[in-house]
Amino acid sequence: MLTSKQIMHVFHKLNDVLASKDLSGELGVVDGAAMCLAFNRLPTKDMDAIFKPSSVIKKIARDLANTEGLPSQWLNDAVKGFLSKDFKRETFLELSHLRVWIPEAQYMLAMKCISARCDMSDQDDIVFLIKYLKIAKANDVFKLIESYYPANRVQPKTKFLIEELLKKPTKRKKRVEI
């Protein structure tokens, strides 16, 4: 598991290698690693990201896996299939040869919802982001998702989860003893 401290250490190592090659790189961190970094959430098993120059950073990541004792796929770009083009990228870290950005919170919520992995960590992140963004209605979450993704990409299980999370608690009637 990668903690925010370990991720920051690896960013600096990556920057050092890029500097030694007189190259600049960009890393867009999403999903669990973004939650870990931006909101000090749970450690993550890997770092889902998009990056450039892609082939150079992939090679550096493989080398860092060996030297830093990281899992071989600690950095991967499999998330490319889930990314929308229209979201704000917020600079998280600016080093001499590496810029790291994360998506805005609204987009992270939309992406967490659209990926539809309803395991406990994703549910916890969805709940956290809904509270962070101060969203009170399920329809507002759906509108937010649809501002980044087509409505038909929202799976039924995600709809049920969001509706359940934002269901208004019903007032219980006091039981009258006879």
N, C-alpha and C positions, 0 to 999 in steps of 0.2 A: 504494500500500500504506500502511495506517495502522499506525504503531508505537504502543506504549503511551504514549509521550510525546505524540504527536499526539492520541491519543484523550483523554488527560487535559486537554490544551489545549482541545479542543472541548467537553469537559464544563464547563469553567470559562466558556467563551464562552456556552454554552447557559444556564448558571446566571445569567450577567449579563443576558441577554435576558429570562429569566423574572422576575428581580428587577425589571427596568425596567417590566415589565407587572404587577408585584405578584401574580405567580402562582407556584405551586409545582408541580413536576413530579416524576415518577418514571420511571426508565429501568431496565428489566431487560435486561441484556446477556447474550447467550448465544452459543454456538458459538465460532467462531474469535476473535472479539473478547474473549470471556470468558477463553479460554485465554491470549491475549496479555496481558491485564491481570492475571489471577490467578496465572499461572504463568510470566510473562515468556517466553511462547512466540513463535512466528513472527508477524511483522506480518500483518495481514488486509486483504483488499481492500475489505471493507465491515463495517458493524456490524449484525448481526442482533439485534433487540431488540423488546421490547414496552414501550410507553410510554403515559403519560397526563399531561396531557390530550393525546390522540392528534392531533387536528387542529392544535392549537397547536404541538406539538413537530414535526410534519411540516413546517409552514410555516417554523419557525425553522431546521430542518435544511436546507430548500431555500435559505434566505437564507445560511446558513453555508457551504453548498457554493460559492456564488458568492464570498463574501468571503474564505473560507479556502482556496480553490482545491481543494476536495474533489470527488470524483466526484458526480454528481447523485443517485445512489442510495446514498450512503455510509451512510445510516441507513435501514433498512427493517424492516418488521414481517412479512415473509413467513414467518418462523419460527413464527407463531401456530399453523399446522397441525400442527407437531411437538410442541408443548408439552403436557405432562401437567399436571394441576392439583395433584398431590400431591408437591411437592418443597420443600425448605427453601431460602428465599431469604436469602443472606448479604449484609449491607450491605457494599458495597465503598467507597463514598464518600458522605459526607454534607456537602453544601454548603448555603448559606443558603436556596436555593430549588429545589434539585435533590437527590434521593436516587437513588443508583445502586446496584443490587444485581446479584449474579451467583448462579447456582444452585450448590448444594453440588456437590462433586467427583463424588459417586456419580451424581447426576442428569446431570452433564455427560457422564460415561461412557455412561450409558444412552442419552442423546440422540444422542451421536456414533454409537453402534452402531445405533440405530433408523433414523437417517437413511440409513444404508447407502451413503453415498458413500465408496467404498473407494479414493479417490485417496490419494496419498502423505501429504498433510498430515493427512487424517483418520486414516489408519493410524498415523501418528506420534503424534497426539494420543491415540488409543486405547491404544497401547503405553505412552505416558507416564502416562496415568491409571490403567491397570492396575498399573503399578509404584508410582505414588504411593499408590494405595489398598491396595497389598500383596496383590493378588489372585493366587492361584497356580493356580486351577482354572477351566476353561471353564464348568463348571456354576455356579460362584459368580458369574461374569459374567452368565450367563443368568438366575439368580435375581434378581440386582440389576436387570437390565432389566425383568423381570416384576414387580418391586415398583412400577414406574412405568407400564408399558405392558402391554397384553394380549400373550400369547405369540405369537399369530398375526401380530403386527406385525413380528416379527423375520424378516427375509428370509433365504433360504438362503445367499446370499453372505456375509452377516454371520456366520451360524453357522459357515461354513467358515473365515472369517477368524479368528474368536475361537479356534476349535479349533486352527487352525494356529499362532497366536501362543502359545498355552499348552500346546502339545504338549510332553510330557516328552521331553528329549533321550535317545535310546537310547545305551546304552554300546556302544562298538565293541569287538569282540574284536580282540585283537592278531593280526596276521597272522603266521603261523609260516612261515618260509622252510624249504623242504626241500632 
